[in-house]
Amino acid sequence: MDQKLISAKDATSRVITATDEATMRLAYFQGRIRNGWNEFSDPSLARTQLREAQLQIQEALNALAVGDKIGWRAHGPDDE
């Protein structure tokens, strides 16, 4: 397998892993996050989840940029 293909596959895996992690962090906001006064029950944890999601989104964007520099391969019908 040529290096370009290996690098593009690695960049793709990095994007998927990072977006999965960001999605998990954002899923926090779908749970019970409000107290009886309709405010965040734990603003510090909410902030942490958002910052971690932001870091993972940046990682995904960085991996996409790496793939762009490599050049994404156009696959034919017989390619694996």
LUMNUMI-33193 format. One record per residue: residue number from 1; x, y, z of N, C-alpha, C, O in turn. Coordinates in nm, 4 decimals. Example, Ala and Ser with C-alpha at 12.3 -4.5 7.8 and 13.67 -1.06 7.14 Angstrom:
2
[1; [1.3190; -0.5690; 0.7800]; [1.2300; -0.4500; 0.7800]; [1.3200; -0.3300; 0.7800]; [1.4236; -0.3319; 0.8465]]
[2; [1.2850; -0.2250; 0.7080]; [1.3670; -0.1060; 0.7140]; [1.2900; 0.0030; 0.7870]; [1.3409; 0.1138; 0.8039]]
This chain:
80
[1; [0.0850; -0.1169; 0.0000]; [0.0000; 0.0000; 0.0000]; [0.0899; 0.1236; 0.0000]; [0.1863; 0.1304; 0.0763]]
[2; [0.0587; 0.2205; -0.0849]; [0.1468; 0.3377; -0.0915]; [0.1249; 0.4300; 0.0281]; [0.0209; 0.4267; 0.0939]]
[3; [0.2259; 0.5120; 0.0537]; [0.2257; 0.5988; 0.1726]; [0.1110; 0.6983; 0.1691]; [0.0547; 0.7311; 0.2736]]
[4; [0.0755; 0.7466; 0.0511]; [-0.0335; 0.8435; 0.0395]; [-0.1646; 0.7822; 0.0888]; [-0.2404; 0.8466; 0.1613]]
[5; [-0.1904; 0.6592; 0.0496]; [-0.3130; 0.5916; 0.0909]; [-0.3123; 0.5670; 0.2414]; [-0.4139; 0.5873; 0.3079]]
[6; [-0.1993; 0.5237; 0.2952]; [-0.1887; 0.4990; 0.4396]; [-0.2126; 0.6294; 0.5157]; [-0.2848; 0.6302; 0.6154]]
[7; [-0.1536; 0.7378; 0.4705]; [-0.1695; 0.8661; 0.5375]; [-0.3129; 0.9171; 0.5296]; [-0.3644; 0.9720; 0.6270]]
[8; [-0.3768; 0.8999; 0.4163]; [-0.5163; 0.9425; 0.4019]; [-0.6068; 0.8588; 0.4918]; [-0.7010; 0.9117; 0.5509]]
[9; [-0.5797; 0.7297; 0.5026]; [-0.6591; 0.6441; 0.5922]; [-0.6378; 0.6864; 0.7373]; [-0.7326; 0.6877; 0.8159]]
[10; [-0.5151; 0.7208; 0.7733]; [-0.4854; 0.7664; 0.9087]; [-0.5588; 0.8969; 0.9381]; [-0.6174; 0.9121; 1.0453]]
[11; [-0.5563; 0.9900; 0.8449]; [-0.6264; 1.1173; 0.8637]; [-0.7763; 1.0937; 0.8800]; [-0.8407; 1.1565; 0.9640]]
[12; [-0.8309; 1.0040; 0.8005]; [-0.9730; 0.9711; 0.8114]; [-1.0054; 0.9130; 0.9484]; [-1.1045; 0.9516; 1.0104]]
[13; [-0.9238; 0.8220; 0.9952]; [-0.9454; 0.7626; 1.1280]; [-0.9381; 0.8683; 1.2370]; [-1.0172; 0.8660; 1.3314]]
[14; [-0.8443; 0.9604; 1.2248]; [-0.8313; 1.0672; 1.3235]; [-0.9554; 1.1558; 1.3259]; [-1.0011; 1.1958; 1.4329]]
[15; [-1.0095; 1.1861; 1.2098]; [-1.1311; 1.2679; 1.2033]; [-1.2471; 1.1956; 1.2712]; [-1.3188; 1.2542; 1.3523]]
[16; [-1.2645; 1.0696; 1.2380]; [-1.3754; 0.9931; 1.2943]; [-1.3620; 0.9788; 1.4456]; [-1.4597; 0.9964; 1.5184]]
[17; [-1.2427; 0.9475; 1.4929]; [-1.2206; 0.9340; 1.6366]; [-1.2489; 1.0655; 1.7087]; [-1.3158; 1.0668; 1.8120]]
[18; [-1.1986; 1.1742; 1.6550]; [-1.2170; 1.3044; 1.7194]; [-1.3632; 1.3478; 1.7184]; [-1.4118; 1.4015; 1.8180]]
[19; [-1.4339; 1.3256; 1.6082]; [-1.5744; 1.3657; 1.6044]; [-1.6595; 1.2770; 1.6942]; [-1.7580; 1.3235; 1.7514]]
[20; [-1.6229; 1.1503; 1.7073]; [-1.6933; 1.0629; 1.8020]; [-1.6765; 1.1153; 1.9445]; [-1.7726; 1.1200; 2.0213]]
[21; [-1.5556; 1.1540; 1.9784]; [-1.5292; 1.2060; 2.1130]; [-1.6041; 1.3374; 2.1351]; [-1.6617; 1.3585; 2.2418]]
[22; [-1.6035; 1.4252; 2.0359]; [-1.6757; 1.5525; 2.0488]; [-1.8254; 1.5271; 2.0674]; [-1.8903; 1.5936; 2.1481]]
[23; [-1.8791; 1.4321; 1.9935]; [-2.0205; 1.3984; 2.0061]; [-2.0527; 1.3483; 2.1462]; [-2.1557; 1.3847; 2.2031]]
[24; [-1.9656; 1.2652; 2.2021]; [-1.9865; 1.2166; 2.3385]; [-1.9873; 1.3327; 2.4372]; [-2.0698; 1.3362; 2.5286]]
[25; [-1.8958; 1.4276; 2.4192]; [-1.8893; 1.5432; 2.5094]; [-2.0159; 1.6275; 2.4989]; [-2.0678; 1.6741; 2.6003]]
[26; [-2.0656; 1.6472; 2.3785]; [-2.1856; 1.7278; 2.3594]; [-2.3119; 1.6564; 2.4059]; [-2.4111; 1.7211; 2.4396]]
[27; [-2.3089; 1.5240; 2.4078]; [-2.4236; 1.4462; 2.4555]; [-2.4535; 1.4750; 2.6022]; [-2.5656; 1.4534; 2.6483]]
[28; [-2.3550; 1.5231; 2.6747]; [-2.3769; 1.5635; 2.8141]; [-2.4968; 1.6573; 2.8257]; [-2.5727; 1.6499; 2.9223]]
[29; [-2.5138; 1.7454; 2.7270]; [-2.6185; 1.8463; 2.7312]; [-2.7579; 1.7894; 2.7009]; [-2.8572; 1.8616; 2.7101]]
[30; [-2.7655; 1.6636; 2.6657]; [-2.8943; 1.5990; 2.6432]; [-2.9479; 1.5341; 2.7706]; [-3.0609; 1.4853; 2.7739]]
[31; [-2.8671; 1.5340; 2.8735]; [-2.9069; 1.4734; 3.0004]; [-2.9679; 1.5768; 3.0938]; [-3.0031; 1.6878; 3.0539]]
[32; [-2.9788; 1.5366; 3.2179]; [-3.0329; 1.6261; 3.3203]; [-2.9209; 1.7175; 3.3670]; [-2.8359; 1.6780; 3.4467]]
[33; [-2.9220; 1.8388; 3.3169]; [-2.8133; 1.9325; 3.3474]; [-2.8628; 2.0561; 3.4217]; [-2.7838; 2.1442; 3.4557]]
[34; [-2.9928; 2.0629; 3.4469]; [-3.0497; 2.1812; 3.5134]; [-3.0934; 2.1471; 3.6548]; [-3.1340; 2.0349; 3.6849]]
[35; [-3.0839; 2.2471; 3.7396]; [-3.1318; 2.2306; 3.8766]; [-3.2774; 2.2783; 3.8852]; [-3.3405; 2.3053; 3.7830]]
[36; [-3.3289; 2.2882; 4.0052]; [-3.4677; 2.3295; 4.0248]; [-3.4974; 2.4724; 3.9835]; [-3.6138; 2.5085; 3.9661]]
[37; [-3.3954; 2.5536; 3.9678]; [-3.4133; 2.6917; 3.9241]; [-3.3898; 2.7080; 3.7741]; [-3.3777; 2.8196; 3.7235]]
[38; [-3.3836; 2.5957; 3.7045]; [-3.3642; 2.5933; 3.5593]; [-3.2293; 2.6516; 3.5177]; [-3.2162; 2.7110; 3.4107]]
[39; [-3.1300; 2.6336; 3.6038]; [-2.9924; 2.6740; 3.5751]; [-2.9069; 2.5489; 3.5667]; [-2.9486; 2.4413; 3.6095]]
[40; [-2.7863; 2.5633; 3.5109]; [-2.6940; 2.4495; 3.5104]; [-2.6698; 2.4028; 3.6534]; [-2.6415; 2.4831; 3.7423]]
[41; [-2.6811; 2.2751; 3.6736]; [-2.6522; 2.2213; 3.8062]; [-2.5011; 2.2173; 3.8310]; [-2.4572; 2.2216; 3.9459]]
[42; [-2.4225; 2.2094; 3.7250]; [-2.2767; 2.2076; 3.7388]; [-2.2146; 2.2829; 3.6206]; [-2.1716; 2.2208; 3.5234]]
[43; [-2.2099; 2.4169; 3.6286]; [-2.1548; 2.4955; 3.5178]; [-2.0100; 2.4614; 3.4856]; [-1.9682; 2.4697; 3.3701]]
[44; [-1.9340; 2.4233; 3.5863]; [-1.7940; 2.3883; 3.5638]; [-1.7831; 2.2642; 3.4742]; [-1.7005; 2.2595; 3.3830]]
[45; [-1.8668; 2.1649; 3.5011]; [-1.8655; 2.0443; 3.4173]; [-1.9144; 2.0755; 3.2767]; [-1.8609; 2.0222; 3.1794]]
[46; [-2.0149; 2.1606; 3.2648]; [-2.0643; 2.2007; 3.1323]; [-1.9525; 2.2680; 3.0525]; [-1.9328; 2.2399; 2.9343]]
[47; [-1.8808; 2.3563; 3.1190]; [-1.7681; 2.4264; 3.0546]; [-1.6613; 2.3271; 3.0104]; [-1.6087; 2.3366; 2.8996]]
[48; [-1.6301; 2.2324; 3.0972]; [-1.5298; 2.1309; 3.0644]; [-1.5725; 2.0497; 2.9431]; [-1.4919; 2.0235; 2.8538]]
[49; [-1.6989; 2.0101; 2.9398]; [-1.7484; 1.9306; 2.8261]; [-1.7380; 2.0101; 2.6965]; [-1.6991; 1.9555; 2.5933]]
[50; [-1.7725; 2.1385; 2.7011]; [-1.7637; 2.2223; 2.5814]; [-1.6192; 2.2432; 2.5366]; [-1.5897; 2.2402; 2.4171]]
[51; [-1.5308; 2.2639; 2.6314]; [-1.3895; 2.2828; 2.5951]; [-1.3314; 2.1561; 2.5342]; [-1.2579; 2.1620; 2.4356]]
[52; [-1.3642; 2.0418; 2.5929]; [-1.3142; 1.9148; 2.5386]; [-1.3714; 1.8887; 2.3996]; [-1.3004; 1.8410; 2.3110]]
[53; [-1.4994; 1.9196; 2.3803]; [-1.5596; 1.9036; 2.2470]; [-1.4892; 1.9949; 2.1468]; [-1.4609; 1.9546; 2.0339]]
[54; [-1.4614; 2.1173; 2.1891]; [-1.3922; 2.2121; 2.1021]; [-1.2534; 2.1605; 2.0627]; [-1.2140; 2.1705; 1.9465]]
[55; [-1.1805; 2.1060; 2.1585]; [-1.0484; 2.0497; 2.1290]; [-1.0580; 1.9355; 2.0287]; [-0.9759; 1.9255; 1.9375]]
[56; [-1.1574; 1.8502; 2.0452]; [-1.1738; 1.7370; 1.9545]; [-1.2150; 1.7833; 1.8144]; [-1.1702; 1.7266; 1.7147]]
[57; [-1.2988; 1.8845; 1.8068]; [-1.3366; 1.9393; 1.6761]; [-1.2141; 1.9986; 1.6080]; [-1.1960; 1.9822; 1.4873]]
[58; [-1.1299; 2.0675; 1.6847]; [-1.0065; 2.1217; 1.6266]; [-0.9153; 2.0098; 1.5774]; [-0.8532; 2.0217; 1.4719]]
[59; [-0.9075; 1.9018; 1.6536]; [-0.8283; 1.7862; 1.6114]; [-0.8813; 1.7306; 1.4789]; [-0.8035; 1.6958; 1.3901]]
[60; [-1.0131; 1.7224; 1.4663]; [-1.0727; 1.6728; 1.3418]; [-1.0401; 1.7667; 1.2258]; [-1.0079; 1.7209; 1.1162]]
[61; [-1.0483; 1.8956; 1.2488]; [-1.0139; 1.9920; 1.1436]; [-0.8666; 1.9833; 1.1056]; [-0.8317; 1.9940; 0.9880]]
[62; [-0.7809; 1.9640; 1.2042]; [-0.6375; 1.9483; 1.1759]; [-0.6121; 1.8236; 1.0920]; [-0.5324; 1.8264; 0.9983]]
[63; [-0.6796; 1.7148; 1.1257]; [-0.6623; 1.5904; 1.0493]; [-0.7126; 1.6077; 0.9063]; [-0.6525; 1.5557; 0.8123]]
[64; [-0.8221; 1.6803; 0.8900]; [-0.8705; 1.7087; 0.7540]; [-0.7682; 1.7895; 0.6755]; [-0.7465; 1.7648; 0.5569]]
[65; [-0.7058; 1.8855; 0.7416]; [-0.6034; 1.9664; 0.6750]; [-0.4856; 1.8806; 0.6322]; [-0.4296; 1.9009; 0.5245]]
[66; [-0.4475; 1.7846; 0.7159]; [-0.3403; 1.6918; 0.6792]; [-0.3818; 1.6129; 0.5551]; [-0.3030; 1.5970; 0.4618]]
[67; [-0.5037; 1.5645; 0.5544]; [-0.5534; 1.4913; 0.4377]; [-0.5552; 1.5771; 0.3130]; [-0.5261; 1.5290; 0.2035]]
[68; [-0.5895; 1.7047; 0.3291]; [-0.5885; 1.7961; 0.2147]; [-0.4476; 1.8137; 0.1588]; [-0.4283; 1.8196; 0.0374]]
[69; [-0.3490; 1.8221; 0.2492]; [-0.2099; 1.8373; 0.2041]; [-0.1612; 1.7124; 0.1322]; [-0.0863; 1.7204; 0.0349]]
[70; [-0.2048; 1.5965; 0.1815]; [-0.1665; 1.4700; 0.1188]; [-0.2331; 1.4590; -0.0179]; [-0.1725; 1.4151; -0.1157]]
[71; [-0.3569; 1.4994; -0.0217]; [-0.4383; 1.4843; -0.1418]; [-0.5233; 1.3592; -0.1278]; [-0.4718; 1.2474; -0.1293]]
[72; [-0.6521; 1.3784; -0.1145]; [-0.7423; 1.2643; -0.1014]; [-0.7455; 1.1901; -0.2337]; [-0.7480; 1.2512; -0.3405]]
[73; [-0.7455; 1.0606; -0.2259]; [-0.7402; 0.9752; -0.3439]; [-0.8805; 0.9526; -0.3989]; [-0.9742; 0.9302; -0.3222]]
[74; [-0.8956; 0.9581; -0.5275]; [-1.0212; 0.9205; -0.5923]; [-1.0179; 0.7706; -0.6143]; [-0.9249; 0.7181; -0.6756]]
[75; [-1.1180; 0.7026; -0.5650]; [-1.1214; 0.5568; -0.5728]; [-1.2087; 0.5098; -0.6879]; [-1.3157; 0.5647; -0.7144]]
[76; [-1.1608; 0.4088; -0.7540]; [-1.2380; 0.3451; -0.8593]; [-1.3229; 0.2330; -0.8024]; [-1.3108; 0.2018; -0.6840]]
[77; [-1.4073; 0.1722; -0.8819]; [-1.4977; 0.0688; -0.8329]; [-1.4249; -0.0569; -0.7826]; [-1.4813; -0.1315; -0.7026]]
[78; [-1.3022; -0.0817; -0.8270]; [-1.2293; -0.2022; -0.7861]; [-1.1302; -0.1779; -0.6729]; [-1.0595; -0.2698; -0.6317]]
[79; [-1.1246; -0.0543; -0.6220]; [-1.0306; -0.0221; -0.5140]; [-1.0837; -0.0783; -0.3824]; [-1.2045; -0.0906; -0.3622]]
[80; [-0.9911; -0.1117; -0.2942]; [-1.0297; -0.1581; -0.1598]; [-1.0465; -0.0417; -0.0674]; [-1.0788; -0.0602; 0.0500]]
